[in-house]
Amino acid sequence: MIPNFPEIQRLFRQGRYQISIHAERERLAEDLDIVELEQAVGNGEVLEEYADDPRGWSCLILGYAGTKPIHLVIGWVSSGGQNLGRVRIITVYLPNPPWWRTPRERGERV
């Protein structure tokens, strides 16, 4: 099931999301707080969809906390192939060079 972005935003507003261990480590390394992640999803946009991800459908979101651009990769929480009505932050990071030229444009692979 490929969700629409307003559904993801609704689930975030309701607090129906999880943060993976990896995303939590990245969040702390980037000095981001939970409110910033929620703001970024609330005003964000989907940059890329990953329908063929072996872990299940996911997408890359670009959103802002104030003027700070934030990337989040979001996927569904599921069990036995059933969507549990929650989403998971798979990873989160600041889109900086060399990986990103701008928050919307990929940079050079290192």
N, C-alpha and C positions, 0 to 999 in steps of 0.2 A: 504494500500500500504506500503510495507516494502522497504524503500529506501536503496540504497547502500551507503557506507560511503563516497566514493569520491563525491557523490552528496551533502551530508551534508557539506563537506569541501568546495566545490564550492560555496554553498550558503553563507557560512561564509566569504569567500574571497570577495564576492560581497556585503557584508553587509546586506544580506537578512535574518536577524535573530532578534529575540526579546529576552529580558530578563524578566522573570516573576518577580513579586514583591518579591516572596520568594527568588528567585535566587539572586536578587539584594541585599537583606538583608544579605544573606549568603556570597556573594562576598565581601561586606564591612566588615563583621565580620572576614573573613579570610584574609583581607587586600590584596585582589587581584584586579588588574586593568584590564580593558577591553582588552588591548593588550596581557596580559598574557592568558586570556581566548581564544583569537583568535589564539595565538601561540599553545596552548594546543590542540585545535581542528585541527589545521594545521598539527601537527606532531603526532596526536593521533591514537588510535585504539579502536575498539568497544570491551568492555569486556563482556557485557551482553545485550541481547535484551529483551524487555518487550512487546511482541506482544499482550498480553491479558490485558494490562493496560486499565482500564475503561475510561481513558481520551484519549485513542488512543495509537498507537504504539509509543514507546520511546526506548532509549538505553542509557547505561552507557558507557561513553568514558573516557579513561585514556590518558592524554597527558601531556606534560612537557612545562613549561616556564623556560628556562635555565635548571637547575637541579631540579626544584620544581615540584613534581607530582601534578596533578590537576585532579579531577573527575568532570565530567559534565553529567547531565542527560538531554538529548535532545529529543524533540518530534516535530511533525509537527504542524504548525499553520493551522487550518482548520475552516471552517464555514459550517454548515449544512452537514457535512460529506465530503465536498470538500476541497482538499489540496490547500492551497493558495500560494504554491511555496516559503514558508518561514519556518524556523524552530524556535523553542523556547527553550531557556535554562530554564529548569524546576527547577533545583537546581545545585549548584556548591559547592565543598568543597575540603579540603585537606584530602587525605586518611591516617588518623593517627590512632594509637592504641587508644582504644581497638577495635574499629570497623574494622580496617584493620591491618593485620600483615605486609604486604608489599603493594605497590600500586596495585598489582594484586591478592592478597590473602586476603580473608575476615578473620577477627579476631573473637574473642568471642563476643557473644551478651551479653550486660550488662542488 
